[in-house]
């Protein structure tokens, strides 16, 4: 694994212990989590020995046999808002709608385990839930489900892409919000749309580039946002959390948590990432924890690097679009799929 010996694995210890909080009762993880819990005062040397003795690394390979994929970044944004609608704060942050249906397909079709269908009832029929355009047009019956109101529709759009964030209220309060559910529509990239339409060159299709385009093209903004029919609903989170909650249900750790496609990488597993810093050839080789998922994170060698909170995190996340490789570390004896790649 490129860069394994150079990484400070001690920095990955706390997020690994956080993962064990969610994994410790699962048979395949009980032993390694128990061993980790017995290390009351782990040293850098004992942490390295733990990962090297208790885990087997497997390189993640794409369906076409290639070993490289796209590595992007995300962060925890700060928005400005209010708990009530005002002339300034008029864009709603919605909680989960009462009429949103979530159907577990695996209960009827075992081969579709962990797959869900989202929709709503129209008479006796289940139909797709309202799209972004319908929700923003107030077609969906969401009155009363607002948990906050913010002042910028573009920042709200990117909050949905990031999946969690903080809202600085007009009374000085900070509200932390996290992903609660989604309307079931597939994610579509706004950056790709703007490139395809000639609105932005590819090298400027970053988060910052999209925000600059939006401020210069207010008349085109809503139609562009509607292109991504996917819509995320939020819930208010406890202020005491050390970080935003990921899909695993544990707080994310900046620069040590990563979002993956859980069809290929088990949630909670340590993942060694070999890539480069945003817009750079400087190596970024690091042991991460697979603690989150995302609507745009699809494929085997595909990951989203969590940069944390603040302006620097936003800048790094917005510019990150690198090629990288992944190795998943699984406990020795972990039950593997029939076609798992050999240890490497």
C-alpha positions as CSV (number, residue, x, y, z in Angstrom):
1,X,0.0,0.0,0.0
2,X,1.6,3.2,-1.2
3,X,2.6,5.4,1.7
4,X,1.5,3.0,4.5
5,X,4.7,3.3,6.4
6,X,4.8,7.1,6.3
7,X,1.3,7.6,7.7
8,X,0.8,8.5,11.3
9,X,-1.7,5.7,12.1
10,X,-2.2,7.1,15.6
11,X,-4.4,9.9,14.1
12,X,-6.8,7.2,12.8
13,X,-7.2,5.6,16.2
14,X,-10.0,7.7,17.6
15,X,-12.1,7.5,14.5
16,X,-11.6,3.7,14.5
17,X,-12.7,3.5,18.1
18,X,-15.8,5.6,17.0
19,X,-16.5,3.0,14.3
20,X,-16.3,0.2,16.9
21,X,-19.1,1.9,18.7
22,X,-21.3,0.9,15.8
23,X,-19.6,-2.4,14.9
24,X,-18.7,-4.0,18.2
25,X,-21.8,-6.2,18.3
26,X,-21.4,-7.6,14.8
27,X,-19.7,-11.0,14.8
28,X,-17.0,-10.2,12.2
29,X,-15.9,-7.1,14.2
30,X,-16.3,-8.3,17.8
31,X,-12.8,-9.6,18.3
32,X,-10.9,-6.6,16.8
33,X,-13.1,-4.1,18.6
34,X,-12.6,-5.9,21.9
35,X,-8.8,-5.9,21.4
36,X,-8.9,-2.2,20.6
37,X,-10.9,-1.5,23.7
38,X,-8.3,-3.3,25.8
39,X,-5.6,-0.9,24.7
40,X,-6.2,1.6,27.4
41,X,-3.2,3.8,26.6
42,X,-2.2,2.9,23.0
43,X,1.1,4.2,21.7
44,X,1.9,4.9,18.0
45,X,3.8,1.6,17.9
46,X,1.0,-0.5,19.5
47,X,-1.5,1.1,17.1
48,X,0.6,0.3,14.1
49,X,1.1,-3.2,15.4
50,X,-2.7,-3.6,15.9
51,X,-3.6,-2.7,12.4
52,X,-0.9,-4.8,10.8
53,X,-1.6,-7.9,12.9
54,X,-5.4,-7.9,13.2
55,X,-6.3,-6.9,9.6
56,X,-5.8,-8.1,6.1
57,X,-5.7,-5.4,3.3
58,X,-7.6,-6.0,0.1
59,X,-7.2,-3.7,-2.8
60,X,-10.5,-2.4,-4.2
61,X,-10.9,-3.1,-7.9
62,X,-13.4,-1.7,-10.3
63,X,-15.7,-4.0,-12.4
64,X,-13.5,-3.4,-15.5
65,X,-10.4,-4.5,-13.6
66,X,-8.9,-1.0,-13.2
67,X,-7.6,0.0,-9.7
68,X,-8.1,3.8,-9.9
69,X,-11.1,6.0,-9.4
70,X,-12.4,9.4,-8.5
71,X,-11.7,10.9,-5.1
72,X,-13.6,14.1,-4.2
73,X,-14.0,16.1,-1.0
74,X,-16.8,17.4,1.2
75,X,-17.0,19.5,4.3
76,X,-19.4,20.9,6.9
77,X,-20.6,24.3,5.7
78,X,-21.8,27.3,7.7
79,X,-25.1,28.9,6.5
80,X,-26.9,31.9,7.9
81,X,-30.6,31.7,8.9
82,X,-33.5,32.0,11.3
83,X,-36.0,29.7,12.9
84,X,-38.8,31.8,11.4
85,X,-39.3,33.1,7.9
86,X,-38.3,36.7,7.3
87,X,-37.8,38.9,4.2
88,X,-34.1,38.0,4.4
89,X,-34.4,34.3,5.5
90,X,-36.9,32.9,3.1
91,X,-35.4,29.6,1.8
92,X,-36.7,26.6,3.9
93,X,-34.6,23.8,5.3
94,X,-37.1,21.0,5.5
95,X,-37.4,18.1,7.8
96,X,-38.7,14.7,6.6
97,X,-42.2,15.0,5.0
98,X,-45.0,13.1,6.6
99,X,-46.1,11.6,3.2
100,X,-42.6,10.2,2.3
101,X,-42.7,6.4,2.0
102,X,-39.5,4.4,2.4
103,X,-40.0,0.8,1.1
104,X,-37.3,-1.8,2.1
105,X,-37.1,-3.9,-1.1
106,X,-35.0,-6.6,0.6
107,X,-38.1,-7.6,2.7
108,X,-39.7,-8.8,-0.5
109,X,-36.7,-9.6,-2.6
110,X,-33.6,-10.9,-0.7
111,X,-31.4,-10.1,-3.6
112,X,-32.2,-6.4,-3.2
113,X,-31.1,-6.3,0.5
114,X,-30.1,-2.8,1.7
115,X,-31.9,-1.2,-1.3
116,X,-34.8,1.2,-0.7
117,X,-37.5,2.7,-2.8
118,X,-38.9,6.2,-1.9
119,X,-42.2,7.6,-3.0
120,X,-45.6,8.7,-2.0
121,X,-49.2,7.5,-2.3
122,X,-51.4,8.8,-5.0
123,X,-54.7,7.1,-4.3
124,X,-53.7,3.4,-4.2
125,X,-50.6,3.8,-6.3
126,X,-47.0,4.4,-5.1
127,X,-45.5,7.1,-7.3
128,X,-42.1,8.9,-7.2
129,X,-41.8,11.6,-4.5
130,X,-41.8,15.2,-5.5
131,X,-38.7,16.5,-7.3
132,X,-36.6,19.4,-6.4
133,X,-38.4,21.6,-8.9
134,X,-41.8,20.7,-7.3
135,X,-40.5,21.1,-3.8
136,X,-39.0,24.6,-4.5
137,X,-42.2,25.5,-6.3
138,X,-44.1,24.7,-3.1
139,X,-46.0,21.9,-4.9
140,X,-45.1,19.4,-2.2
141,X,-47.2,19.5,1.0
142,X,-44.3,20.6,3.2
143,X,-45.7,23.6,5.0
144,X,-44.9,23.2,8.7
145,X,-41.9,20.9,8.1
146,X,-39.4,23.7,8.0
147,X,-36.8,23.4,10.7
148,X,-35.0,26.6,9.7
149,X,-34.9,29.3,7.0
150,X,-31.7,30.5,5.3
151,X,-30.7,33.5,3.1
152,X,-29.1,31.8,0.1
153,X,-30.5,29.1,-2.2
154,X,-27.1,28.2,-3.5
155,X,-25.7,27.6,0.0
156,X,-28.8,25.5,0.8
157,X,-28.2,23.5,-2.4
158,X,-24.6,22.7,-1.4
159,X,-25.7,21.9,2.2
160,X,-27.8,19.2,0.6
161,X,-24.8,17.9,-1.3
162,X,-22.6,17.9,1.8
163,X,-25.3,16.2,3.9
164,X,-24.7,18.2,7.1
165,X,-23.8,21.6,8.3
166,X,-24.3,24.4,10.8
167,X,-26.6,27.4,10.6
168,X,-25.7,30.6,12.3
169,X,-29.1,32.0,13.5
170,X,-29.9,35.7,13.5
171,X,-30.1,35.5,17.4
172,X,-26.6,34.2,17.7
173,X,-27.6,30.5,18.1
174,X,-25.8,27.8,16.1
175,X,-28.0,25.0,14.8
176,X,-26.3,21.8,13.7
177,X,-28.3,19.9,11.0
178,X,-27.7,16.5,9.6
179,X,-29.0,14.2,6.9
180,X,-32.4,12.7,7.7
181,X,-33.7,11.3,4.4
182,X,-33.9,12.0,0.7
183,X,-36.7,12.2,-1.9
184,X,-35.5,9.1,-3.9
185,X,-34.5,10.9,-7.1
186,X,-30.9,10.1,-8.3
187,X,-28.2,12.7,-7.9
188,X,-27.3,14.7,-11.0
189,X,-24.2,16.9,-11.1
190,X,-24.8,20.6,-11.6
191,X,-21.2,21.1,-12.5
192,X,-21.4,18.6,-15.3
193,X,-24.6,20.3,-16.6
194,X,-22.9,23.7,-16.7
195,X,-19.9,22.3,-18.5
196,X,-22.0,20.5,-21.0
197,X,-24.0,23.6,-21.7
198,X,-20.9,25.7,-22.2
199,X,-21.5,27.8,-19.1
200,X,-18.3,26.8,-17.4
201,X,-15.0,25.3,-18.6
202,X,-14.2,22.0,-17.0
203,X,-11.3,23.4,-14.9
204,X,-13.7,25.9,-13.2
205,X,-16.5,23.5,-12.5
206,X,-15.6,23.4,-8.8
207,X,-17.9,24.4,-5.9
208,X,-16.3,27.8,-5.9
209,X,-16.7,28.1,-9.7
210,X,-20.4,27.1,-9.5
211,X,-21.1,29.7,-6.8
212,X,-19.4,32.4,-8.9
213,X,-21.5,31.4,-11.9
214,X,-24.7,31.5,-9.8
215,X,-24.0,35.0,-8.5
216,X,-23.4,36.2,-12.1
217,X,-26.5,34.4,-13.6
218,X,-29.4,34.8,-11.2
219,X,-31.9,34.4,-14.0
220,X,-30.6,31.0,-14.9
221,X,-30.1,29.7,-11.4
222,X,-33.4,28.0,-10.5
223,X,-33.6,26.1,-13.8
224,X,-30.0,24.9,-13.2
225,X,-30.7,23.8,-9.6
226,X,-33.8,21.9,-10.8
227,X,-31.6,19.7,-13.0
228,X,-30.6,17.8,-9.9
229,X,-34.0,16.5,-8.9
230,X,-32.6,14.9,-5.7
231,X,-33.6,16.7,-2.5
232,X,-32.2,16.1,1.0
233,X,-34.3,16.5,4.2
234,X,-32.6,17.4,7.5
235,X,-33.0,17.0,11.2
236,X,-31.6,19.2,14.0
237,X,-28.6,17.5,15.7
238,X,-27.3,17.8,19.3
239,X,-24.8,20.6,19.8
240,X,-22.6,18.3,21.8
241,X,-21.5,16.2,18.8
242,X,-17.8,16.3,18.0
243,X,-18.6,16.3,14.3
244,X,-21.5,15.7,11.8
245,X,-23.0,12.2,12.0
246,X,-22.2,10.0,9.0
247,X,-24.2,7.1,7.6
248,X,-22.6,4.7,10.1
249,X,-24.2,6.8,12.9
250,X,-20.9,8.0,14.5
251,X,-19.4,11.5,14.3
252,X,-17.1,12.2,11.4
253,X,-13.5,13.1,12.0
254,X,-11.9,15.7,9.8
255,X,-9.3,14.4,7.4
256,X,-9.8,10.8,8.7
257,X,-13.4,10.0,7.6
258,X,-14.4,9.1,4.1
259,X,-17.7,8.4,2.3
260,X,-17.8,5.3,0.2
261,X,-20.2,3.1,-1.8
262,X,-21.3,0.6,0.8
263,X,-22.1,-2.0,-1.9
264,X,-18.3,-2.4,-2.3
265,X,-16.7,-1.2,1.0
266,X,-18.3,-2.1,4.3
267,X,-19.3,0.8,6.4
268,X,-17.0,1.2,9.4
269,X,-14.0,-0.5,7.9
270,X,-10.6,1.1,7.8
271,X,-9.7,2.2,4.3
272,X,-6.2,3.1,3.1
273,X,-6.4,5.9,0.5
274,X,-3.6,6.7,-1.9
275,X,-4.3,9.9,-3.8
276,X,-3.0,13.5,-4.0
277,X,-3.9,16.9,-2.5
278,X,-6.5,19.0,-4.3
279,X,-5.3,20.3,-7.6
280,X,-1.8,19.0,-6.8
281,X,0.6,16.2,-7.2
282,X,1.5,16.2,-3.5
283,X,0.8,12.7,-2.2
284,X,-2.1,12.2,0.2
285,X,-1.7,8.7,1.5
286,X,-3.8,8.1,4.6
287,X,-5.7,5.5,6.7
288,X,-9.3,6.6,6.7
289,X,-12.5,5.2,8.2
290,X,-15.4,4.4,5.9
291,X,-18.1,6.2,8.0
292,X,-20.4,7.8,5.5
293,X,-22.1,7.4,2.1
294,X,-23.4,9.9,-0.4
295,X,-25.8,10.2,-3.4
296,X,-22.9,10.9,-5.7
297,X,-20.6,8.3,-4.4
298,X,-21.2,5.3,-6.7
299,X,-18.7,2.7,-7.7
300,X,-16.0,0.5,-6.2
301,X,-13.0,2.8,-6.3
302,X,-14.9,6.0,-5.4
303,X,-14.5,8.0,-2.2
304,X,-15.4,11.4,-0.7
305,X,-12.8,12.8,1.7
306,X,-14.2,14.7,4.7
307,X,-12.1,17.9,5.2
308,X,-13.9,19.2,8.3
309,X,-15.4,22.6,9.1
310,X,-14.5,26.1,8.1
311,X,-13.2,28.1,5.1
312,X,-10.1,26.1,4.6
313,X,-12.1,22.9,4.6
314,X,-14.5,24.4,2.1
315,X,-11.7,25.5,-0.2
316,X,-10.0,22.1,-0.2
317,X,-13.2,20.1,-0.6
318,X,-14.4,22.3,-3.4
319,X,-11.2,21.8,-5.4
320,X,-10.7,18.1,-4.8
321,X,-11.2,15.9,-7.9
322,X,-8.3,13.6,-7.8
323,X,-7.5,10.1,-9.1
324,X,-6.8,7.6,-6.3
325,X,-6.7,4.0,-5.2
326,X,-8.3,2.2,-2.2
327,X,-7.5,-0.7,0.1
328,X,-10.0,-1.9,2.6
329,X,-8.7,-3.4,5.8
330,X,-10.9,-6.3,7.0
331,X,-10.5,-8.3,10.2
332,X,-8.6,-11.5,9.7
333,X,-11.1,-14.2,8.8
334,X,-13.8,-11.7,7.7
335,X,-16.3,-13.5,5.5
336,X,-15.6,-12.4,1.9
337,X,-17.8,-12.3,-1.2
338,X,-17.0,-15.1,-3.6
339,X,-15.1,-12.8,-6.0
340,X,-13.2,-10.7,-3.5
341,X,-9.7,-9.6,-4.8
342,X,-6.7,-11.4,-3.3
343,X,-4.8,-9.8,-0.4
344,X,-2.3,-7.2,-1.4
